[in-house]
């Protein structure tokens, strides 16, 4: 067998030397170029560990092309502190005792699958009250809502529920819209009274339902129902040497949450409406919910009167009800108010600005006043009325409201930290069984450092 061809040793050594020099020059240039990029992006700061993170420019380009923002989650860019944030909210109006139609709505709007289980496609599902009356599925609907509440929590989502005027009517003993066939699903009148006072449904109302909801669209503002204006501590200011008041560091964020660029990036949900002349509006929604909880407790714990009109005597509110509790249940209160639906456009579009300012929100979403054809939007989507007569008792249209919110960083090494620029977008759609209608698509640029809060939605 022939041996391999002999090699020229001196020639091989020369080639090795040349390759080493070329490799060294390439490495030196690459290191210099890479260091330039390290300096270029050295201002990007991680919000949790407060350290500098260096990102190669090629990684940023790659991640910008490949990264997708998943619903309800913050996605980083190239491992940096900059995160795109997304939140998806679906809300539904009056259901009035109709489980089959409710199931259809929650299914085609993506809240549940065909079996009625939480789908994981939304971050928040909000129902604005009046689940009870005008139909026979009271027990089935409230049981389903409680099951969805647990499934949502397990999947990282949240169900938020409001009480409507019909829930309070039943707690009072005003059963004018209760069908005899529905009473039979409970067994007896007394069994129904027990169920909605100290029984399973009544306990869920007390624990899981509020009169109104404030839902921040970004977790930077805190969890659902964080009060607005923000709660402040006892000591607000310290005196500087020249006698002027200087903000303590602990209050900088509080002021940002009250007047900063994201301060009003939230939605309000209520059954009837937040009247511009209602006296207990702020702090929102804390004050209203405290009054509602107090009134509900008094109604549920009193000796249950014979319901009206089975008994011709109307029970009314308890004697112990306060003036604020009477105002809550009045026609100008959040359970019954219809002004946003009926007042002229020029009036409501002026009035709504003050209410939004005082509640720290940008839209008011409510049910109660039905339009049997479509979801009603007024004042460029600042007022949205979502009761479309879903129950077969009305024969309206099946509908839901969808809100997609995103906050996406604008990659700019010259504007980082407190000067970081973001693109904010909010897309609001009325969702019907066969089509969707765009209510609002608003985009703006905001500047600031918005730390992502973990698990604030639950």
C-alpha positions in Angstrom: 0.0 0.0 0.0 1.5 3.3 -1.0 2.3 5.9 1.7 0.7 9.4 1.7 2.4 12.1 -0.3 5.1 13.9 1.8 4.4 17.6 2.8 6.5 20.7 2.5 7.2 21.7 6.1 8.4 25.3 5.5 5.5 26.1 3.2 3.0 24.8 5.8 4.6 26.9 8.6 4.2 30.1 6.4 0.6 29.4 5.8 -0.1 28.9 9.5 1.6 32.3 10.3 -0.5 34.1 7.7 -3.8 32.6 8.9 -2.9 33.5 12.5 -2.3 37.1 11.6 -5.6 37.3 9.6 -7.5 35.7 12.4 -6.1 38.1 15.0 -6.9 41.2 12.9 -10.5 39.9 12.4 -10.9 39.2 16.1 -9.6 42.6 17.0 -12.0 44.4 14.5 -14.9 42.2 15.7 -14.1 43.0 19.4 -13.9 46.7 18.6 -17.2 46.6 16.6 -18.9 44.6 19.4 -17.7 47.0 22.1 -19.1 49.9 20.1 -22.5 48.2 20.3 -22.0 47.5 24.0 -21.5 51.2 24.6 -24.4 52.0 22.2 -26.9 50.0 24.3 -25.3 50.3 27.7 -28.2 52.6 29.0 -30.8 49.8 28.9 -31.6 49.0 32.5 -33.4 46.0 34.0 -36.3 47.2 36.2 -36.0 44.4 38.8 -32.3 43.9 39.4 -31.3 47.4 38.5 -28.2 46.4 36.5 -26.8 47.3 33.1 -27.5 44.8 30.4 -25.5 44.9 27.1 -27.2 43.7 24.0 -25.5 43.1 20.6 -27.3 45.0 17.8 -27.7 41.8 15.8 -29.7 40.2 18.7 -32.1 43.1 18.8 -32.7 43.0 15.1 -33.3 39.2 15.2 -35.6 39.4 18.2 -37.6 42.3 16.7 -38.2 40.1 13.7 -39.0 36.9 15.5 -40.6 38.0 18.8 -44.4 38.0 19.0 -46.4 39.6 21.8 -48.6 36.9 23.5 -51.9 38.0 25.0 -51.6 39.2 28.6 -47.8 38.7 28.8 -44.8 40.9 28.7 -42.2 39.9 26.0 -38.6 41.1 26.2 -36.5 42.4 23.3 -33.1 40.7 23.0 -33.2 39.9 26.8 -33.3 43.6 27.7 -35.4 45.4 30.2 -37.7 46.6 27.4 -40.8 44.6 27.3 -43.9 44.7 25.0 -47.0 44.4 27.1 -50.4 43.1 25.9 -53.8 42.7 27.6 -57.0 41.4 26.2 -60.4 42.1 27.8 -63.8 40.8 26.9 -67.0 42.1 28.5 -70.6 41.0 28.2 -73.9 42.7 29.2 -77.2 41.6 30.6 -77.8 37.8 30.4 -81.2 37.6 32.1 -81.6 33.9 32.8 -80.5 32.5 29.4 -77.6 30.0 29.7 -77.7 28.8 26.1 -77.3 32.3 24.6 -74.8 33.2 27.2 -72.7 30.2 26.3 -72.9 31.1 22.6 -71.7 34.6 23.3 -68.8 33.6 25.5 -67.8 31.0 23.0 -67.7 33.1 19.8 -66.0 35.9 21.7 -63.2 33.6 22.8 -63.8 33.5 26.6 -64.8 29.8 26.7 -64.6 26.7 24.6 -67.6 24.8 23.2 -68.0 23.0 26.5 -68.2 26.2 28.4 -64.7 26.0 30.0 -62.2 28.8 30.3 -60.3 29.0 27.0 -57.2 30.9 28.1 -57.6 33.3 25.1 -58.5 36.3 27.2 -56.8 38.0 30.3 -60.0 39.4 31.7 -63.7 38.6 31.3 -66.1 41.2 32.7 -69.9 40.7 33.1 -71.8 43.9 34.0 -74.8 42.4 35.9 -78.4 41.4 35.4 -77.7 37.7 35.2 -80.9 37.0 37.1 -84.7 37.4 36.1 -86.6 37.0 32.9 -85.4 33.4 32.4 -85.1 30.1 34.1 -81.3 29.6 34.2 -80.4 31.5 37.4 -78.8 28.6 39.2 -77.0 27.4 36.1 -75.6 30.8 35.2 -74.3 31.7 38.6 -72.8 28.3 39.1 -71.1 28.6 35.7 -69.7 32.0 36.5 -68.2 30.7 39.8 -66.7 27.7 37.9 -65.2 30.1 35.3 -63.8 32.2 38.1 -61.8 29.3 39.4 -60.7 28.1 36.0 -59.5 31.6 35.0 -57.4 31.9 38.1 -55.8 28.5 37.5 -54.9 29.7 33.9 -53.6 33.1 34.9 -56.8 35.0 34.0 -59.5 36.9 35.9 -63.3 37.0 35.9 -64.8 40.3 37.2 -68.5 40.5 38.0 -70.8 43.4 38.7 -74.2 43.4 40.4 -77.1 44.8 38.4 -80.3 46.4 39.5 -82.0 43.0 39.1 -79.7 41.3 41.5 -80.5 44.0 44.1 -84.2 43.8 43.3 -84.2 40.1 44.2 -82.2 40.8 47.3 -84.8 43.4 48.3 -87.6 41.0 47.6 -88.8 42.8 44.4 -89.6 39.7 42.3 -91.7 41.4 39.6 -89.6 39.8 36.8 -89.2 36.3 38.4 -90.9 33.6 36.4 -92.9 31.0 38.2 -91.0 28.3 36.2 -87.7 29.8 37.5 -88.9 29.5 41.1 -89.5 25.8 40.5 -85.8 25.3 39.7 -85.1 26.2 43.4 -88.0 24.1 44.7 -89.9 26.7 46.7 -90.1 30.4 47.3 -88.4 30.0 50.7 -85.6 27.9 49.1 -85.0 30.6 46.5 -84.9 33.3 49.2 -82.3 31.2 51.2 -80.2 30.7 48.1 -79.9 34.4 47.3 -79.4 35.6 50.9 -77.2 33.3 52.9 -77.0 30.4 50.4 -74.6 29.6 47.6 -75.6 32.4 45.2 -75.9 35.0 47.9 -72.5 34.2 49.3 -71.0 34.5 45.9 -72.6 37.9 45.4 -71.0 39.1 48.7 -67.6 37.6 47.9 -67.1 37.9 44.2 -69.4 40.7 42.9 -69.0 44.5 43.1 -71.3 47.3 42.0 -68.6 48.8 39.8 -65.1 47.9 38.5 -62.0 49.9 37.6 -59.8 47.8 35.3 -56.3 49.2 34.5 -55.2 48.2 31.0 -51.6 48.1 32.2 -50.4 46.3 35.3 -48.2 49.3 36.1 -51.4 50.9 37.5 -52.0 48.0 39.9 -54.6 45.2 40.1 -58.3 45.6 39.3 -60.2 48.0 41.5 -57.1 49.9 42.6 -58.6 53.1 43.9 -58.3 56.4 42.0 -57.0 58.9 43.1 -54.2 56.7 44.5 -54.3 56.2 48.3 -51.6 58.3 50.0 -49.8 57.8 53.3 -50.2 60.2 56.2 -46.9 62.1 55.6 -47.0 63.8 52.2 -44.2 66.4 52.2 -41.0 67.4 53.9 -39.8 71.0 54.1 -36.7 71.9 52.2 -34.2 74.4 53.7 -35.7 77.3 51.7 -39.1 76.5 53.1 -40.5 75.0 49.9 -42.3 71.7 49.9 -40.4 68.8 48.4 -41.9 65.5 47.5 -40.7 62.5 49.3 -39.3 59.8 47.0 -42.1 57.4 48.1 -44.7 59.7 46.6 -43.2 60.2 43.2 -44.9 57.0 41.9 -48.2 58.0 43.6 -48.2 61.2 41.7 -47.3 59.4 38.5 -50.3 57.1 39.0 -52.5 60.1 39.4 -51.3 62.4 36.7 -48.7 60.5 34.7 -48.8 59.3 31.1 -50.6 56.0 32.0 -52.7 57.4 34.9 -56.0 57.1 33.0 -55.3 54.0 31.0 -58.2 52.1 32.6 -61.8 51.1 32.0 -64.8 51.5 34.2 -67.5 48.9 34.2 -70.9 49.3 35.9 -74.4 48.1 35.3 -76.4 51.3 34.9 -74.0 54.2 34.7 -71.8 56.6 36.6 -73.9 59.8 36.7 -72.0 63.1 36.6 -74.0 64.3 39.6 -73.7 61.1 41.7 -72.3 62.1 45.1 -70.2 59.1 46.0 -68.1 58.7 42.9 -64.6 59.0 44.4 -62.3 57.4 45.4 -63.4 55.2 42.5 -64.5 52.4 42.7 -63.8 52.0 46.4 -66.5 54.3 47.7 -69.3 52.9 45.5 -68.3 49.3 46.3 -68.2 49.9 50.0 -71.7 51.3 49.9 -73.0 48.5 47.7 -71.4 45.8 50.0 -72.9 47.4 53.1 -76.4 47.5 51.5 -76.2 44.0 50.2 -75.2 42.7 53.6 -78.2 44.4 55.3 -80.5 43.0 52.7 -79.2 39.4 53.0 -79.0 39.3 56.8 -82.5 40.7 57.6 -85.4 38.4 58.1 -86.5 37.8 54.5 -89.9 39.5 53.8 -92.5 37.8 51.6 -91.5 38.8 48.1 -93.5 41.4 46.0 -95.8 41.0 44.1 -96.6 37.6 45.6 -97.2 39.7 48.7 -98.8 43.0 47.7 -96.6 44.9 50.2 -93.4 46.1 48.6 -90.5 45.4 51.1 -88.2 48.4 50.2 -84.8 49.0 51.6 -84.1 48.1 55.3 -84.9 50.8 57.9 -81.2 50.8 58.7 -80.2 51.8 55.2 -78.1 55.0 55.1 -78.7 58.0 52.9 -75.7 56.9 50.8 -77.3 53.4 50.4 -80.6 55.0 49.3 -78.7 57.2 46.8 -76.9 54.1 45.4 -80.3 52.5 44.6 -81.8 55.7 43.3 -82.4 56.4 39.6 -79.3 58.6 39.7 -77.2 55.8 41.2 -74.9 53.4 39.4 -77.4 50.6 39.3 -80.2 52.5 37.5 -78.8 55.5 35.8 -79.6 55.8 32.0 -78.4 59.3 31.2 -75.5 58.2 29.1 -77.9 56.4 26.8 -80.7 59.0 26.6 -79.1 62.5 27.0 -78.2 64.5 23.9 -74.8 63.9 22.4 -73.6 67.5 23.0 -74.4 67.1 26.7 -73.0 63.7 27.4 -69.7 64.4 25.5 -69.1 67.3 27.8 -70.2 65.5 31.0 -68.2 62.4 30.3 -64.9 64.2 30.4 -65.2 65.2 34.0 -66.3 61.7 35.1 -63.4 60.1 33.3 -61.0 62.6 34.8 -62.3 61.9 38.3 -62.4 58.1 38.0 -59.0 57.7 36.4 -60.4 56.0 33.3 -60.6 56.6 29.6 -63.9 54.7 28.8 -67.1 53.9 30.6 -68.7 50.5 29.7 -72.2 49.7 31.0 -75.3 47.5 30.3 -78.8 48.1 31.6 -80.2 50.2 28.7 -80.7 47.8 25.8 -80.3 48.4 22.1 -81.6 45.3 20.4 -79.5 45.8 17.2 -76.0 46.6 18.3 -73.6 47.8 20.9 -73.8 51.6 21.2 -70.8 53.8 21.2 -70.9 57.5 22.0 -68.3 60.3 22.1 -65.7 58.4 20.1 -66.0 55.3 22.3 -65.7 57.1 25.7 -69.2 55.8 26.5 -70.0 52.2 25.4 -73.4 50.5 26.2 -73.2 46.8 25.8 -76.7 45.5 26.6 -78.1 44.2 23.3 -80.9 41.9 24.7 -78.9 38.7 24.7 -81.6 36.8 26.5 -84.4 35.1 24.5 -86.8 37.2 26.6 -85.8 40.2 24.5 -84.9 38.5 21.2 -82.0 41.0 20.6 -78.6 40.2 19.1 -75.8 38.2 20.7 -72.8 40.4 21.3 -69.6 41.0 23.3 -67.1 43.9 23.5 -63.4 43.1 23.0 -60.5 45.4 24.0 -56.9 44.7 22.9 -54.3 46.9 24.6 -50.6 46.9 23.7 -47.6 49.0 24.9 -44.6 48.4 22.7 -41.1 49.9 23.3 -39.6 52.0 20.6 -35.9 50.9 20.4 -33.9 54.0 20.8 -30.6 54.1 22.7 -30.8 57.8 23.2 -34.1 57.6 25.1 -34.0 55.1 27.9 -35.1 54.9 31.6 -37.5 57.7 32.4 -37.3 58.9 28.8 -38.0 55.6 27.2 -40.5 55.9 24.4 -43.4 53.5 23.8 -46.2 53.0 21.3 -49.5 52.5 23.0 -52.4 51.1 21.0 -56.0 50.3 22.1 -58.3 48.5 19.7 -62.0 48.2 20.7 -64.4 46.0 18.8 -68.0 45.0 19.1 -68.1 41.3 18.5 -71.1 39.6 17.0 -71.7 36.0 16.0 -71.0 36.5 12.3 -68.9 39.7 12.2 -67.0 42.3 14.2 -67.4 46.1 14.2 -64.5 48.5 15.0 -65.5 50.9 17.8 -62.1 52.6 18.3 -58.5 52.1 17.2 -56.3 54.6 19.0 -52.5 54.9 19.0 -50.2 57.3 20.8 -46.6 57.6 21.9 -45.9 57.8 25.7 -42.7 58.4 27.5 -41.7 56.8 30.9 -40.3 53.9 32.7 -43.2 51.4 33.3 -42.2 48.5 35.6 -44.2 45.3 34.9 -46.0 44.2 38.0 -46.2 40.4 38.4 -49.6 38.6 39.0 -51.5 41.9 39.5 -54.6 40.6 37.6 -55.5 38.0 40.2 
